[in-house]
Amino acid sequence: MKFDDNHVHAIFLEISLEFQAEIPNKFKKIIQLTGQLKNNDFQFENIRELYRLSHNLAGSAKTFGIEEVATKSLALAKHVYPLAHNALATKKNTVIKEIEKIEYFVHELKVGVINLQSSINKKPEVNVCG
């Protein structure tokens, strides 16, 4: 089957729009994980999941040209990476020292998600202000 450029572009656009629609849900999960860390839930799996989600969001957003979300997700992923790849992260004092910085990067990502939603003239489907 041969595809012309217009067909390939249409498929890419459709996938991009599906991804954009999922960004608020991905961000909501990031908020939940950050809240768990803040509320003394220092499970190593939660820290690794926070890294995984932010890293994947950064890569996918970059692929689809959503630069602000990509940049801000990558900043969060880079900050969480040392915690996610070091068993010391399960120690309460290590995470407590880092939670304010993590919250800063999550807030910056929230701004990017809100800007994206505004740019596609769509009301937020998920309350990202929580």
C-alpha positions in Angstrom: 0.0 0.0 0.0 1.4 3.3 -1.0 0.8 6.5 1.0 1.1 10.0 -0.3 2.4 12.8 1.9 -1.0 14.2 2.6 -2.2 10.8 3.9 0.8 10.4 6.1 0.4 13.9 7.4 -3.3 13.2 8.1 -2.4 10.1 10.1 0.3 11.9 12.0 -2.2 14.8 12.8 -4.8 12.3 14.0 -2.3 10.6 16.3 -1.0 14.0 17.5 -4.5 15.1 18.4 -5.1 11.8 20.3 -1.9 12.4 22.2 -2.8 16.0 23.0 -6.2 14.8 24.4 -4.4 12.4 26.8 -1.9 15.0 28.2 -4.3 16.2 30.9 -4.7 12.6 32.2 -1.0 12.0 32.1 -0.5 15.3 34.0 -3.2 14.3 36.6 -1.2 11.1 37.3 2.0 13.2 37.8 0.1 15.4 40.3 -1.2 12.3 42.1 2.3 10.8 42.4 3.8 14.1 43.6 1.0 14.4 46.2 1.8 10.9 47.4 5.4 11.8 47.8 4.5 15.0 49.7 2.1 13.0 52.0 5.0 10.8 53.2 4.4 8.0 50.7 8.0 7.4 49.8 7.7 4.1 47.9 10.5 3.7 45.5 8.0 2.6 42.8 6.2 5.9 43.0 9.4 7.9 42.4 10.3 5.6 39.5 6.8 6.0 38.0 7.0 9.8 38.3 10.3 9.6 36.4 8.8 7.3 33.8 5.7 9.4 33.2 7.6 12.7 32.9 10.3 11.2 30.7 7.7 9.6 28.4 5.6 12.7 28.2 8.7 14.7 27.3 9.6 12.4 24.5 6.1 12.1 23.0 5.5 15.8 23.3 8.8 16.5 21.5 7.8 14.0 18.7 4.6 15.9 18.2 6.1 19.4 18.3 4.6 20.4 21.6 7.7 22.2 22.8 6.6 23.8 26.0 5.2 20.5 27.4 8.3 18.6 26.2 10.8 21.1 27.7 9.0 21.2 31.1 8.4 17.5 31.3 12.1 16.9 30.5 13.1 19.3 33.3 11.0 17.3 35.7 12.4 14.0 34.5 15.9 15.2 34.8 15.3 16.4 38.4 13.6 13.1 39.4 16.1 10.8 37.6 18.7 10.7 40.4 16.0 9.8 42.9 14.4 7.2 40.6 17.7 5.5 40.0 19.0 5.5 43.5 17.6 3.3 46.3 18.5 6.1 48.8 15.4 7.9 47.4 13.3 5.7 49.6 14.7 7.5 52.6 12.3 10.1 53.9 14.9 12.9 54.4 16.1 12.6 50.8 12.7 13.0 49.3 11.7 15.8 51.7 14.7 17.8 50.6 13.6 17.4 47.0 9.8 17.7 47.2 9.8 21.5 46.8 11.9 21.4 43.7 9.7 18.6 42.3 6.6 20.7 43.0 8.2 23.6 41.2 8.8 21.5 38.1 5.3 20.1 38.3 3.9 23.6 38.5 5.9 24.7 35.5 4.6 21.6 33.6 1.0 22.6 34.7 1.6 26.0 33.0 2.6 24.2 29.8 -0.5 22.0 29.9 -2.8 24.9 30.4 -1.1 26.9 27.6 -1.5 23.9 25.3 -5.2 23.6 26.1 -5.6 27.3 25.5 -3.8 27.1 22.2 -6.1 24.5 20.9 -9.2 26.6 22.0 -10.4 23.9 24.2 -11.6 24.1 27.8 -9.6 21.9 30.1 -11.1 18.4 30.3 -9.4 17.7 33.5 -8.9 20.1 36.4 -5.1 20.7 36.2 -5.2 23.3 38.8 -5.4 20.8 41.7 
